[in-house]
Amino acid sequence: MTHTAMHTAVGWHVELEFEEDDQHTRAAALVRLPDGSEVRAQGHASRHRVDPNQPRVGEEIAGARALNEIAMQLLTKAHHEIDDASGRTSHPIHA
């Protein structure tokens, strides 16, 4: 059996920041890619007035929504880069 050595060639820098009050949480996500480009997105969560005040839950929901939007943007970016390099329309990329 042949073993292929794997090595880490790049890293991505990811930031998440939150703003919140008693009822709303906003998340701002940023991914900085090795070529210096950045992808940004926002997520939002709202607490129903009868739900207990759990800021961490709001952060998790808003953060997940922001990161999901980042993921969709990265898939679209990759799709366009494949098409630009090949000169044709590639198959859709799914998460």
Buried (B, 14 or more C-beta within 10 A) or exposed (E): EEEEEEEEEEEEEEEBEBEBEEEEBBBBBBBBBEEEEEBBBEBEBEBEEEEEEEEEBBBBBBBBBBBBBBBEBBBEBEBEEBEEEEEEEEEEEEE
